[in-house]
Amino acid sequence: MLVFVHSNQGLVWDIETVDALEKIRVFGSYIGQAPSYFNQKKTREVGTGQPGKTVSSGQPGKTIPSGKPGKTVSSGQPNNPKKTFPFLLSFEQLLLLQELGIALYELEYKQPSVEQEKEYQQLMESRVQEYNQKKKEYDIQMKEYYTKSRTGPKPNFDKPELPVLVELVNQYSPLKKVELQQTKKYKCFKALYDKGYWITSGLKFGGDWLLYPDNPNTCHSNYIVDYKRDIKVLNLISGSRLGTSVNKKRMYVWWTGKLESLVFEWSGWT
């Protein structure tokens, strides 16, 4: 298991480590982005009442099918960019891993050599060719699937794994262990972790963490957590209203030798 530390955040570059982290309820987020060839416009097999005929939806770039299988229609919207490595972990998650006895390593990125960059470009080109070939085969299979009135199993499209240049980091950078100092904020994090929660970043909801009762891939979070003791009234009102609007409760936590917390749920003005 290789977890690197950079600017007090954790970076993971391999799927094996990501899977191992999930088993101990450490769940981060992918922050990389795939090359542009994965971000092409969406197309799908649809039907038309008459071969080659489509009906305008009234929105630019979008058409609506009107009946018979066999027609490929573009939605006019690009696919969401495919997320890929690195996998980002928070400072508190790094401290948790350290407490669990998992080594952390300093990420000392050095400029790859000309040979390594050339090798990477060649590998990327081969993956693009592989992708194009698989996509062509998949399109043929999907056309046959819809032509046969969707009988039999639906074809799957497995995209080739993307090469990541920084995967070579341990080939040209010596591994140096890192020791991090615990904080009161981490103690709150650990206390919540010990209660069985899955904890992820709460940044998108204006908090420090989100608490999930189970794997975040299978359920929604219940709480938006802020680490603070001095709570201003306006922040309390806005935070509680935001939490309620997204079906979550707002929790404020701090450390006094043990976990202290207040939970708010907005119920309107009275």
C-alpha positions in Angstrom: 0.0 0.0 0.0 1.6 3.3 -1.2 0.2 6.6 0.2 2.1 9.7 -0.6 1.9 13.1 1.2 2.0 16.4 -0.5 1.0 19.8 1.0 -0.7 17.9 4.0 -2.9 15.9 1.6 -2.7 12.3 0.6 -2.3 11.1 -3.0 -2.8 7.5 -4.1 -1.8 6.3 -7.6 -2.9 2.6 -7.8 -6.3 0.9 -7.6 -5.0 -1.8 -5.2 -4.4 0.8 -2.5 -7.8 2.5 -3.2 -9.5 -0.9 -2.7 -7.6 -1.6 0.4 -8.5 1.8 1.9 -12.2 1.2 1.2 -12.0 -1.9 3.3 -11.1 0.2 6.4 -13.6 2.9 5.6 -11.2 5.5 4.2 -12.9 7.0 1.2 -11.4 9.9 -0.9 -12.0 11.3 -4.4 -10.5 11.1 -7.8 -9.1 14.5 -8.9 -7.4 13.6 -12.2 -9.0 13.8 -15.6 -8.8 11.5 -18.6 -7.5 12.6 -22.0 -10.0 14.4 -24.3 -10.7 11.3 -26.4 -12.8 10.0 -23.5 -14.8 13.2 -23.5 -16.5 12.9 -26.8 -20.2 13.7 -27.4 -22.7 11.3 -26.1 -24.3 9.0 -28.7 -26.9 6.4 -28.2 -28.9 3.9 -30.3 -32.5 5.1 -30.6 -35.4 4.4 -32.8 -37.1 6.6 -35.5 -40.5 6.2 -36.9 -39.0 6.4 -40.4 -35.4 5.5 -41.2 -33.2 8.5 -40.9 -35.9 10.8 -39.4 -35.5 12.7 -36.1 -37.7 15.2 -34.4 -36.3 18.5 -33.0 -36.5 18.9 -29.2 -36.5 22.7 -29.4 -33.1 22.8 -27.7 -29.9 23.3 -29.7 -27.9 20.1 -30.4 -30.5 17.7 -29.2 -32.9 15.5 -31.1 -35.7 13.2 -30.0 -36.3 9.7 -31.5 -39.7 8.9 -32.9 -39.7 5.1 -33.1 -37.6 2.2 -34.8 -34.2 0.8 -33.7 -31.0 1.5 -35.6 -30.5 5.2 -35.5 -27.6 6.8 -33.6 -28.5 10.3 -32.2 -26.1 12.8 -30.6 -27.4 14.5 -27.5 -25.2 17.6 -28.3 -23.7 17.5 -24.8 -20.2 16.2 -24.0 -19.8 13.3 -21.6 -18.7 14.2 -18.1 -14.9 14.1 -18.0 -13.7 10.7 -16.8 -12.1 11.0 -13.4 -8.9 9.2 -12.8 -5.8 9.2 -10.6 -4.6 10.6 -8.3 -7.0 9.7 -5.5 -7.1 12.4 -2.9 -7.1 11.9 0.9 -7.5 14.6 3.6 -5.0 15.4 6.3 -7.2 13.7 8.9 -7.4 10.6 6.8 -3.6 10.5 6.6 -3.4 10.8 10.4 -5.9 7.9 10.7 -3.8 5.7 8.4 -0.7 6.6 10.4 -2.4 5.6 13.6 -3.4 2.3 12.0 0.2 1.6 11.3 0.2 2.4 7.6 3.3 4.1 6.3 3.1 7.5 4.6 5.7 8.6 2.1 6.8 12.0 1.0 5.9 12.8 -2.6 9.0 14.3 -4.3 8.1 14.7 -7.8 11.0 15.1 -10.2 10.8 15.9 -13.9 10.7 12.6 -15.9 13.5 11.9 -18.2 13.1 12.3 -22.0 13.1 8.5 -22.4 10.3 8.2 -19.8 8.2 10.9 -21.4 8.7 9.2 -24.8 7.7 5.8 -23.3 4.6 7.4 -21.8 3.5 9.0 -25.1 4.0 5.7 -27.0 1.9 3.9 -24.3 -0.8 6.6 -24.5 -1.0 6.3 -28.3 -1.4 2.5 -28.1 -4.2 2.9 -25.5 -6.0 5.4 -27.7 -5.8 2.9 -30.6 -7.1 0.2 -28.3 -9.9 2.4 -27.2 -10.9 3.2 -30.8 -10.9 -0.4 -31.8 -13.0 -1.5 -28.7 -15.4 1.4 -29.3 -15.9 0.4 -32.9 -16.6 -3.3 -31.9 -19.0 -2.0 -29.1 -20.9 0.2 -31.6 -21.4 -2.8 -33.9 -22.6 -5.0 -31.0 -25.0 -2.3 -29.8 -26.5 -1.9 -33.3 -27.1 -5.7 -33.5 -28.5 -5.6 -30.0 -31.1 -3.0 -30.8 -31.8 -4.5 -34.3 -32.8 -7.8 -32.5 -35.3 -5.9 -30.3 -32.9 -6.0 -27.3 -32.8 -9.7 -27.0 -30.0 -11.3 -25.0 -27.5 -9.7 -22.7 -26.6 -6.0 -23.4 -23.0 -5.6 -24.6 -20.5 -4.0 -22.2 -17.9 -1.5 -23.0 -14.7 -1.8 -21.0 -12.4 1.2 -21.5 -8.7 0.5 -21.4 -6.8 1.6 -18.3 -5.0 4.9 -18.7 -1.3 5.2 -18.2 -0.4 7.7 -15.6 3.0 9.4 -15.9 3.4 9.8 -12.1 3.0 6.0 -11.7 6.8 6.1 -12.3 7.3 8.3 -9.2 8.8 5.5 -7.2 11.2 4.7 -10.0 13.0 8.0 -9.9 12.2 9.3 -6.4 13.4 7.6 -3.2 10.6 6.7 -0.7 10.9 8.8 2.4 8.6 8.1 5.3 6.6 11.0 6.8 5.5 11.4 10.4 2.5 13.7 11.0 1.5 15.4 14.3 -2.0 14.8 15.6 -4.4 17.8 16.1 -7.6 18.3 18.1 -9.5 18.4 14.8 -8.1 14.9 14.0 -9.3 13.6 17.5 -12.8 14.7 16.6 -12.4 13.0 13.2 -11.2 9.8 14.9 -14.0 9.8 17.4 -16.6 10.0 14.6 -14.7 7.3 12.7 -14.9 5.0 15.8 -18.6 5.4 15.8 -18.7 3.6 12.5 -19.2 6.5 10.1 -17.7 6.7 6.7 -16.2 10.2 6.5 -15.5 12.2 3.3 -14.8 15.8 2.5 -17.7 18.2 3.2 -16.3 21.0 1.0 -19.1 20.9 -1.6 -21.7 21.6 1.2 -19.5 24.2 3.0 -18.4 21.9 5.8 -15.3 20.0 6.9 -16.7 16.4 6.5 -19.7 14.4 5.5 -20.9 11.5 7.6 -22.3 8.4 5.8 -23.9 5.5 7.6 -22.5 3.1 5.0 -20.3 3.1 1.8 -20.8 6.4 0.0 -21.3 4.5 -3.2 -24.5 3.0 -1.8 -26.2 5.8 0.3 -26.4 9.5 1.0 -24.7 11.3 3.9 -26.7 12.2 7.0 -24.6 15.0 8.5 -22.5 18.0 7.4 -19.9 18.4 10.0 -18.0 21.6 11.0 -15.1 21.7 13.3 -15.6 24.8 15.4 -16.7 25.8 18.9 -17.4 29.5 18.4 -20.5 29.5 16.2 -21.9 32.8 14.9 -25.7 33.1 14.7 -25.8 33.9 11.0 -23.5 31.0 10.2 -25.6 28.7 12.4 -28.8 29.8 10.5 -27.3 29.6 7.0 -25.5 26.3 7.7 -28.7 24.7 9.2 -30.8 25.9 6.3 -28.3 24.6 3.8 -28.2 21.2 5.5 -32.0 20.9 5.6 -32.3 21.9 1.9 -30.1 18.9 1.0 -31.7 16.6 3.5 -28.9 16.6 6.0 -28.4 17.8 9.6 -25.7 20.3 10.5 -23.2 19.1 13.2 -20.7 21.3 15.0 -17.9 19.4 16.8 -14.9 20.4 19.0 -12.6 18.7 21.4 -12.3 19.1 25.2 -10.6 15.9 26.1 -13.6 14.2 24.5 -15.8 14.8 21.5 -18.4 17.5 22.0 -21.1 18.2 19.4 -24.2 20.1 18.6 -26.6 19.1 15.9 -29.0 21.5 14.2 -31.9 21.0 11.8 -33.7 24.0 10.3 -37.5 23.8 10.8 -38.4 27.4 9.6 -39.2 30.6 11.4 -41.8 30.6 14.2 
